Amino acid sequence: MLIAEDELERMHKRFPYPRFSSAEYERRYSNIRAMMKDKNLDCLLIIGGSAAYGRLWFNVRYVTNMMGKAEMANYCFFPKDGAPCLVVRPGHSLASGMLARSAVREVIVGDPNVLAGIVNTIQERGYDKGRVGIVEYDPFTSIPKNHWEFFTSRLPQVEFVFVTREFIALRLLKSEDEIEALERSAELGDVAILAMAERVKPGMTEGELFGIAHEAALKAGGEMGMIQLGSAPMENPDVNDQRPRPVGRVIGPRDFINNEIGIFYNGYESQTGKPIVTGTPTKWFEEMFEIALEAYKRIAPTLQPGKSSADSLEAAKFVLDTGYEYYGGFLQGMLGANPRHEPQIGFDRVQSGEDRFLFDADGNFTYKPGLMFTLQVHLIDKSHTRSLFLGDSYVITEGGAKCLNKVPPQMFRIK
């Protein structure tokens, strides 16, 4: 079905979701078609679904602004000529409140299902003997096995080519519109952390603290993004990571609360985290915070054009001599709101191999203006019971590193 321009405009006014300009979509489409031409592709199948905090819509939203309600696998069909379109099943996706998100006018309703709708479309466009590119959820999470079997059995003369990595690579450098969305996301993360720091009290449950963060972010205009918390007593710690769901634990009079916040705005996610303590910090927690803050201050200046992951690793390595270690990578590329953030930089990462697809032959990733990273210093002790998370989001500009978060790195102390 083809949505009339005036009908789409009416839905946009009734359901005012944030959206990008037509010029921004033309920029994206031009880059995608250049990649398709280079790979000699007739069309792309771009999958999206509802999982990982909604991040599995990452690539579909990039092209169409659409995301489903609860669907696990809708597609965007992107031809080498003509406008992209959505391929959905009947039901929720066709409600006006959902279609109002759309930046594209054509919607193919799967008959009798999404997969048959895709096959029919490929045949009708004359691509059933051509090359069809598949863009997965991310480079390490492919389309379902039954989808692959359906496509290959009904389109035996099609050459299917996985181009997820190429698609991710063309998204690395952000436009001004994208950076504005990331800045708004960072602002929403600041709002959530400040709300927790202002309202948390001993005797409150973790669930109440989750509620404070969600309420503040949604009231400020954010989407339901990623909120992770982990609380424990400083004198008897037993946690080394944040949790995406609350447990039935009561905040004590001398606790630490690690948090990691990534509130979506228009499909884009910046992350931040600032530790909160109730009562007087213990000696070990103060020491850990000072080390984390020092690592933060050493790594941030390496985010400049011409520098590389090697410079960041060199700046960060002093932590390894302190009795603490990094829990995961300390830099993660924030392409948008993607399932697995790439590129990942840290001492836990193999600097060559399959997951280094954005790195050069020497295992380095060189920084350029427009790249965006979350700088996250997540420290743990050798026994993995003491931990601290400190992080913010940065974009690399011609002049160096620009922090998108306005709340400076700090420890919030609640008396």
N, C-alpha and C positions, 0 to 999 in steps of 0.2 A: 504494500500500500504506500501511496505517496501523500505525505502530509502537506496540505496547502500552506503556502507561506503565511497567509493571514491567520490560519488556524494555529500554526506553530507560534506566531507572535502573540496570539490571544492566550495560549497556554503559558507562554513565558511571563506574561503580565500577571496571570492568575497565580502562578507558582514561581515566585522570583528567586530561583536558584542562582547562585553566582555562576558566571560563565565568561569565557574568554571571547575576544573580538574575532570577527571573521578574518581579519588580517593575520591573527595568530594561527588560526586553523590553516589558512593558506600556506603559511610558512612551514607548518608541520607536514602538510600534504606534499609540498614541494620536496622536502627532505626525504620523505618516505618514498616518493616516486623515483628519486635519484638512486636510492638504494635498490629499488626494484629493477630499475634499468640496468644497474651494475650486475645484478644477479640474474638478469633475463627472466623475470617473473611476470606472469600474466595477471595474477591477483594474489592477495594475502588473505588468510583466515586468521583473525586475531581473537583469541579466546579470553573470556572474563568470567568471574564467578564470585560468589559471596563466601569468603573465608579470609583468614589472616587479617582480622579487623576491617575487612572490606578491601584490602590491598590487592586482591586477585582481580579487581576491576581495573587495575593500574593501566594496562595498555589500551583497553577498550575506551576508558575515559579519556585517554590522551587524544584519541581520534574523534570520538563522538560526544564526549561529556556525559555519556550514559553509564548507569550502573543499575543492576537489578534490585529487586526487593529481597528475594531469598534464593534466586536461581543460582545453581552451581556452575552452569556452563551455557552462556549465550556467546554469540560471536559477532564480530564486525567483519563484513566482506568488503575488501578494499581492492577495486579493479585498477588495472594500469591506465584505463581511460574512464572518465566519468566520476561521479561522486561516490564516496563510500556509503554503505548502508548497514543497518542493524539486522541481525537474524535472531529472532526470539521465538519462544513458544507462546501460544495463546494464554491469556490470563493476566497476571499482575503487570507484566511489562507493557501492556497496551492501555493501562489506565492513564488518564490524562495527567495525573499527578506524577507519573513516572516519565511519560513521553515529553513532559515539559522540560526535562533536563536536556533533551536531544539538541545537538548542533547539526544533525543531518536530517534530511526530510524523508528519505526512503526507509521503510521498515518491512522486512520480509518475515512474514509469519510462517513458521515451520509447518509444513503440511505433509504428513501428519505430525512431524516433529522437527526440531531444529536441524538435525543432521540431514534429513531428507530435503529440507528447504535449501540447505547449502549445496547439496548435490544437484538439485534441480537448477539452481542459479548458475552454477559452473557450466552445466550442460547448455542452458539457454544462451549464455554469453559466448559459447564456442570455445571454452577453455578446457574441454574434456580430453584434449590430447596435448595439453600444454604443461607449463611449470607453475605449480601452486606453492606459494610460501606459507609456512605455518609459524605464527608468533605465539609462543607458549606463555603461560603465566609468568615464568621467569626462566633463566637459562637452565635451571635444575629441576623444574617441575613441569612436566609435559602435559599434553592433552590426554584424556582418559583412553585406556586401551580399546574400549569398545568404539570410541569415536574413530580412532585410527583404522580399525578393522572395517568399519562402515564405509569410510571414505575410500580406502584402497580396494575393497571388494566391488564397489559400485562405480568406481572411476579407475579401472585397471590401466588405462593408457596415460593417466596423469603422472607426472613426475613430481612428487612432493618433496619440498626442500625446507628444512628447519632453518629459520633466519632470526631466531630470537636474539642471539648475540649481536647481530648486525642492527637490529631494531633498537636494542638497549644502547648500543654505541652511539647512534644518531641522536639519542636523547640526553647525552652527557652534558652538553653546554646549554645552559638555560637562557631563555629570552628574558627581556625586561618584564613581560607579563608573568612569566613563571616565577621570577624572583619576587615580584610583588605578592603573589600567592604564598610563597614560602615565608616571606616576611610577616604576612598576616597569620600564618600558622604559628610562627615563632611567638608572636604577640599573644596568641591564645594559650600557648604553653606557659608563658609568663603569668597570665591571668590565673591559670589553674594552680600553679605553685604558690603564688602569693595568697590565694584563697586558703590553701591548706595551712600555710605558715601563720596566717592571721587567726584561723579558727580552730586549729587542732588543740586538744586538751587531754591530759591524762584522764583515763576513764572512758574515753571515746573508743568505739570499736574501729577496726580496720574498714569495715563496711561503711561506716559514717564518713571516714576520710575519703574513700573512693567516691562517695556521694557528693562530697564537697567539691572535689576536683571536676567531676562530670557536670555538676550543676553550673559551676562558674564558667566552664568552657562553652557549654551549650547556650547559656544566657548571653554570652559575648559574641555568639554567631558562629561557633565552630560546629563541625560534624562530630559524630561519635568516633573518636580515633583511638589511639593506644594510650591507656593509662595503666602503669604498673607500679606497685608499691611493695615494699618489704619492711616490716618492722621487727625489732628484737631488742631485748634489754642490753644496754652497753656493758653491764657487768657480767653477763652470761650470754654472749652472742651465739646465735645458732642459724644465721641466714647469710647466704652469699649472693643471692640474686633477688630481683624484684618479681612479683607475681602478677599475672593479668587478672586474677580474681581474688576477692578478699577471703580471708579465713576468719573463723570466729575467735579472734584474738583482741584483747583489750589493750590499748596503748598505756604503758606504764609511766611512772614519774621520772624515769631516767632511761628513756629509749632512744634509739636512732631509727629514723624512717628514711630509707632510700626510695627514691622515686625516679621514674623515667616516663616522660610525657611526650606524646606525639599526637597533637590534635590536628585533624585534617581540615583544610580549607580548600574548597573547590578541587578536591582530589590530590592536594599537595600536602606534604608532611615535613615539618621541621621538628626536631627533637631537642629536649632539654631535661635537666635533672639537677636539683640542688638538695643536699641532705638537710633533714630537719631533726633536731634533737630536743627532747624534753628534759629539763633539768641541766645540771652541769655536765659537760662532756667529760668522758674519761680521758686519761692521758693517752691511751692507745688511739682513741678516735680522733683527738686533736692532732696527734702525730700523723695519722693516716690522711687526714684532711690536708695538712700542710704539704705532704708529698704529692697528693692528687692535684692540689692547686699549682704546685711547682711544675708538674708534668703538663698541665693545661697551658701554663704560661710559656713553656718551652716549645710545645708542639704548635700552638696557634700561629706564631710568626713564620713557620715553615710553609704555610698555605699561601704561597705567592707564585705568580707566573714564573716558570723556568725552574723552580724547585721541584722536588719529586718525593715519592714515597721513601726513598733512601734517606733524604734529609729528615723526614718526620721520624723514621725509625731511629736515626742517630740521636735526635733530640729526646726521644722517649726512653732510651735504653737505661738511663741512670736508675730508673725505678727497680730494675732487676737486681740491683745491689743493695736494696733497702730492706729486704726481708718480706717485701710484698711483690705481687705480680699482677699483670693485667688479666682480667677475666674477659676473654675475647679480644677483638680488635679495638684500637683506640680511634680509628677513623673509619667511618662508613659513608660511602657515597649515597646521597639521598636524591635519587632520580626523580622522585615524585612521592608516591606512597606505594612503593613496590614491595613485593613479598620478601625478597632477599636483597638487601642493600648492596649495591656494587658501585665502585670497587671497595673491597675490604682491605684495610691496612692494619697490620699488627703482627706481633711476634708469634701468634698462633697460626698465622697463615703461611702456607707453603708458597714461596716466592716464584715458583714455576709449576706448571702442570695445568690440568683441565680448568680449574676455577680461576686461573689467572688470565682469562681471555682479553682483559683490557690492558694488560701489562706488556711491556716490550720483552725482547728475547732475554734480557738480563734480569728480568723480574722487577723492573721499575715502572712506576706510573708517574708521568710528568704532568705537573699542574698547569692549567690554562684558565684564563678568565672565563667565567660562566660556570665553572664546576662548583658543586655544592657538597659539603660534608657535614656530618655530625661529628664533632670532636667529643668523644665520651671516654673519660678516664674512670674506668670501673676497676677498682683495686680490690684484691682479696689477699688474705694471709695464706701461708703454706697449708694450713689445716682446712681452709675454705669455710671458716665460720665467721670471720670478721670481714666486713666489706664496706665499701663506700662508692657511691656513684656521683660523678660530677660531669655535666656535659652541656653543650650548647651547639647551635647550628651556625655554620659559616658558609659564605659564598666567596669565591676567589674573584677579585676584581683586578683591573690593570694596576691599581695602586696597592694591592696586597689583600690581606684577609679582612673581611667585613663580618662581624658578628651580627646575626639577625635578631638575637635575643637582647632585650634591653635590661633585664635583671642581671646584674653582674654575678660572676661565680662567687659563691659564699656558702657558709653554713648558717642556717636559720636556727636560733636558740630560743626555745620556748620556756619561760620561767614558770 
